[in-house]
Every structure is written in structure tokens, then in C-alpha cells.
């Protein structure tokens, strides 16, 4: 079986597919690629099923060496790519010869790049998914230098050169539906949530993104009974600075969830670097 040797890792590199939804009742978050459209695209281009496992690379730094020729595709944050020191195009399928080093540099925009290899990363699934959950430790461990990543057999579908790559542009507009506890926001706080610019904090990871801006005032300041959390939920802790939960979110929490970002917008938020501005478009959901 073909394998990729991990030569070096930057801040973080994880094995991710499209996640393990449906297990919140037993306390397991969905996990999976934060920017799922980018992973789907990378897999389509190399002929894999869209849910094949690939690599999610935070801020570059990953170096891989295959023990047989492989076809790879890199999407998401536009990282500079080299093969044996020679630059190759981002967003196009690339053949990496046996023993050659594939290196990802630091992207000028966005946070997370996605590497799909033809055949997919064939580690053992856990609860039906090969995704790493950074919160619980479920699934494969984060990549380390020296790891050997098995690659599955080539799929029947050919490599596809026609898909266009979406590159993060720093514009983050999130559409969110109010509820279930927006009743705990003052009217002024509801207005601030929708009208203010929110700055992405340095405290951002796969669990959630903390936003910095005006302090959202709550009519109830104590903890609430634990309630379920889903990806996209906007929680307001006592300091009034909202947190938007991502794929490795906790399954329950004791602070009010005042709105929920629609799923298609989470991929953009997952590419938002600290200091970038987020705007939230709030929709009233009332029956």
C-alpha cells in the first residue's frame, strides 16, 4: 500500500473527512473539516468520493514524502506549494514522484489548507469517521514528524481538471437565526449583535471562534441548566463577548445560546484569521 511519510508539521495538521454527525446524544461532536467545501473540492478533483479523508493544515509548514507516485490537490487557504523546492500551482492537481518532498508554506490569507491525495488517507475509522476531534481526542492523533499515512487504492474516477478553487478573501458575512435564548439579550444587545463589526480574537480554534466587540448585555448573568450545543451556535458568556462554536464544539453548555449561524457560513468563519472582521446578519425566527 502507498504511504506518505510526514517529514515536518507546522502549527497543526490533522486527518479530517466530513465528520461523524449523529452522535451528539452520546456526547460526541461531529468534527470533520472546518472548511468542508474546500475538502469536498479537493477530493472531487483527484477522483475521490467527497467524504474521503484528507489533511487539514493550519498555517502551512507540512512536508510530506510519498513512497510511490501520488496525485494531490491543495485547496482552502492559498498556501505556497513546492515539490523538491520547485514551486507548483495552488488549486491544481499535482503529481508527486516517489521520494519527492511536497511542502506547504504559510498562506497569505485564510488559516486552513486542505490536502487530498488520490485514494484518500486510509486510517482506521472511529464511529464511522476518520476525523480527528481535538476536544475529546477521538480519532487519529494530530500529525507528527515521522508518521506514516497509508493511502487507499486509486478510485475508478479520473482526475478532474475543471473545478474552480474558492480562495478565502477575508470577507466574513455570517447569517444567523436568533434563538433559543435570545430572550436573555437586552434589546440594545440584539441591535449590537447585528449592527457591529466583530473582530476575530486570537482565541480561535476548531472548538470555536471568540469574537471581540461591544459587551453584549444579558438580562440573566448566572449559569443556566446545561443545554445542547451544535456547530454554529453563538454563546454569550458573562464577559459579553460572543463565541461561535465550530466542528469540535462541546455537546452541552451552561451559558445562553442566543443565535445560530447557518451551516454554509461556517466554512468562511473557519478561515477567519485573528484580527479579521466578521459581520453577523441576524434573522428573526418566530412561528
C-alpha positions in Angstrom: 0.0 0.0 0.0 1.2 3.5 -0.8 2.0 5.7 2.1 3.0 9.3 2.9 5.8 10.0 5.3 5.4 13.1 7.4 8.7 14.9 7.4 7.6 18.1 9.2 4.5 19.7 10.7 3.7 23.4 11.2 1.3 24.7 13.9 -1.2 21.8 13.3 -2.0 19.2 10.8 -5.0 16.8 11.2 -6.7 14.0 9.3 -10.2 15.1 8.6 -13.1 13.9 6.5 -16.7 15.2 6.6 -17.1 14.2 10.2 -19.2 11.9 12.4 -22.7 13.5 12.7 -25.5 11.9 14.6 -23.7 11.2 17.9 -24.4 14.2 20.0 -26.7 12.1 22.2 -23.7 10.2 23.4 -21.5 13.3 23.8 -19.6 13.1 20.5 -19.2 16.3 18.4 -19.4 15.9 14.6 -15.8 17.1 14.0 -14.7 16.9 10.3 -13.2 19.6 8.1 -13.8 23.1 9.3 -13.9 24.3 5.6 -15.9 21.3 4.3 -16.4 22.8 0.8 -12.7 23.0 0.3 -12.1 19.4 1.3 -15.0 18.2 -0.9 -13.5 20.1 -3.9 -10.0 18.7 -3.3 -11.4 15.2 -3.3 -13.5 15.7 -6.4 -10.5 16.9 -8.3 -8.4 13.8 -7.5 -11.3 11.5 -8.2 -12.1 10.5 -4.6 -15.5 10.4 -3.0 -16.2 13.8 -1.4 -16.1 12.3 2.0 -12.7 10.7 1.7 -10.2 11.6 4.4 -7.6 14.3 3.7 -5.4 16.6 5.7 -6.4 19.9 7.3 -3.2 22.1 7.6 -3.2 25.1 9.8 -0.9 27.9 8.6 1.3 25.7 6.4 4.5 24.0 7.5 3.6 20.5 6.4 6.2 18.4 4.5 5.3 15.0 3.0 7.3 12.4 1.1 5.4 9.6 -0.7 6.9 6.1 -1.2 5.2 5.9 -4.6 4.0 8.5 -7.1 0.8 10.1 -5.9 -1.6 12.8 -7.2 -2.5 15.5 -4.7 -4.7 18.6 -4.7 -4.5 21.5 -2.3 -7.4 23.9 -1.6 -8.6 26.2 1.1 -6.1 28.8 2.3 -3.8 29.5 -0.7 -0.6 28.1 0.7 2.6 28.2 -1.5 3.4 24.7 -2.6 6.7 23.2 -3.7 7.8 19.8 -4.8 11.5 19.2 -4.2 11.8 23.0 -3.8 10.2 23.7 -7.2 7.0 25.9 -7.0 3.9 24.2 -8.3 0.4 25.8 -8.8 -2.0 26.0 -5.9 -5.5 24.7 -6.7 -4.4 22.3 -9.5 -3.8 18.5 -9.2 -0.1 17.8 -8.9 1.8 14.5 -9.3 4.4 14.0 -6.6 7.1 11.4 -7.7 8.3 8.7 -5.3 10.6 10.1 -2.7 9.9 13.8 -3.6 9.1 16.2 -0.9 5.8 18.1 -1.0 6.0 21.3 1.1 3.3 23.7 2.1 4.3 27.3 3.1 2.4 29.8 5.1 -0.7 31.1 3.3 -1.1 34.9 2.8 -4.8 34.7 3.6 -7.0 32.2 5.4 -6.0 29.7 8.1 -6.6 26.2 6.8 -5.4 24.4 3.7 -6.7 21.0 2.6 -4.6 18.3 1.0 -6.4 15.5 -0.8 -4.4 12.5 -2.1 -5.8 10.3 -4.8 -7.0 7.2 -2.9 -7.7 9.1 0.4 -6.0 8.7 3.8 -6.8 5.1 4.9 -6.5 5.2 8.7 -9.0 3.2 10.8 -12.4 4.9 11.2 -13.9 5.7 14.7 -17.7 5.8 14.8 -17.7 5.8 11.0 -15.3 8.7 10.5 -11.5 9.2 10.2 -11.7 12.7 11.6 -9.6 14.0 14.5 -11.6 15.6 17.3 -9.2 17.9 19.0 -11.5 18.4 22.0 -12.2 14.8 23.1 -9.1 13.2 21.4 -11.3 10.8 19.4 -10.0 9.7 16.1 -6.4 9.9 14.7 -3.8 11.8 16.7 -2.6 15.2 15.2 0.2 14.5 12.8 3.8 14.4 14.0 7.1 14.2 12.1 7.8 10.5 11.4 4.2 9.4 11.0 3.4 7.2 8.1 0.0 7.8 6.5 -1.5 4.9 4.4 -3.1 5.9 1.1 -6.0 3.9 -0.3 -6.2 2.3 -3.8 -6.8 4.7 -6.6 -10.5 5.3 -7.3 -12.2 4.5 -10.6 -12.9 8.1 -11.4 -10.3 10.1 -13.3 -8.5 13.2 -12.1 -10.7 16.2 -12.8 -9.1 19.5 -14.0 -12.3 21.5 -14.4 -13.3 22.5 -10.8 -12.5 26.1 -9.8 -11.0 26.8 -6.4 -12.5 29.3 -4.0 -9.8 31.3 -2.2 -10.6 32.9 1.2 -10.9 36.7 0.6 -11.2 38.0 4.2 -14.9 38.9 3.8 -16.8 37.1 6.5 -20.6 37.7 6.5 -22.5 35.3 8.7 -26.2 34.8 8.6 -27.6 33.7 12.0 -31.1 32.8 13.2 -32.0 34.1 16.7 -32.7 31.6 19.4 -33.3 29.7 21.5 -32.3 32.1 24.4 -32.2 35.4 22.6 -34.8 36.5 25.2 -31.9 36.9 27.6 -30.3 39.6 25.4 -31.3 43.2 26.1 -32.8 45.0 23.1 -29.6 47.0 22.8 -27.5 43.8 22.8 -29.6 42.4 20.0 -29.0 45.5 18.0 -25.3 45.4 18.6 -25.0 41.7 17.6 -26.5 42.6 14.2 -25.0 46.1 13.5 -21.5 46.0 14.9 -18.2 44.8 13.4 -16.8 41.9 15.3 -13.1 41.2 15.4 -11.8 37.6 15.5 -9.9 37.0 18.7 -6.6 35.2 19.0 -8.6 32.7 20.9 -9.8 30.7 17.9 -9.5 27.0 17.1 -11.6 24.1 15.9 -13.8 24.3 19.0 -14.9 27.8 18.5 -14.2 31.4 17.5 -14.3 34.1 20.1 -15.4 37.5 18.7 -14.3 40.8 20.2 -16.5 43.9 20.2 -19.1 45.6 22.4 -20.1 43.8 25.5 -23.4 42.1 24.9 -25.6 42.8 28.0 -27.7 39.9 29.3 -30.8 40.1 31.5 -29.6 36.9 33.3 -25.9 36.7 34.3 -25.7 33.3 36.1 -25.2 29.9 34.7 -28.2 28.1 33.1 -29.0 24.4 33.2 -26.8 22.6 30.6 -28.3 22.6 27.2 -27.3 21.1 23.8 -24.8 22.9 21.6 -24.5 22.5 17.8 -21.9 23.8 15.3 -22.7 27.5 14.6 -24.3 28.2 18.0 -23.5 31.7 19.3 -22.9 31.6 23.1 -22.7 34.7 25.2 -20.6 34.1 28.4 -20.6 36.5 31.3 -18.0 38.8 29.7 -20.4 39.5 26.9 -18.0 38.5 24.1 -19.8 36.0 21.9 -18.3 32.6 20.9 -19.3 30.9 17.7 -18.8 27.1 18.0 -17.2 25.1 15.3 -16.9 21.4 14.5 -15.1 20.2 17.7 -17.6 22.1 19.9 -18.7 20.8 23.4 -22.0 19.0 23.3 -23.6 20.9 26.2 -23.1 24.3 27.9 -24.4 26.4 30.7 -24.4 29.9 29.1 -27.1 31.2 26.8 -27.1 30.3 23.1 -28.7 33.4 21.6 -28.4 32.6 17.9 -27.1 30.0 15.4 -25.0 30.7 12.3 -26.3 28.8 9.3 -24.1 25.9 8.3 -22.9 27.2 4.9 -21.3 30.2 6.5 -19.1 28.2 9.0 -16.5 27.4 6.3 -15.9 31.2 5.9 -15.6 31.7 9.7 -13.2 28.7 9.9 -10.9 30.6 7.6 -11.1 33.9 9.5 -7.7 34.8 11.0 -7.3 36.7 14.3 -7.9 40.4 13.7 -10.2 40.0 10.7 -13.7 41.5 10.8 -16.9 39.4 10.9 -20.4 40.8 10.3 -23.5 39.0 11.5 -26.8 39.2 9.7 -29.5 38.3 12.2 -32.8 36.8 11.2 -35.8 36.7 13.4 -37.2 33.1 13.7 -40.7 33.3 15.1 -43.6 30.9 14.5 
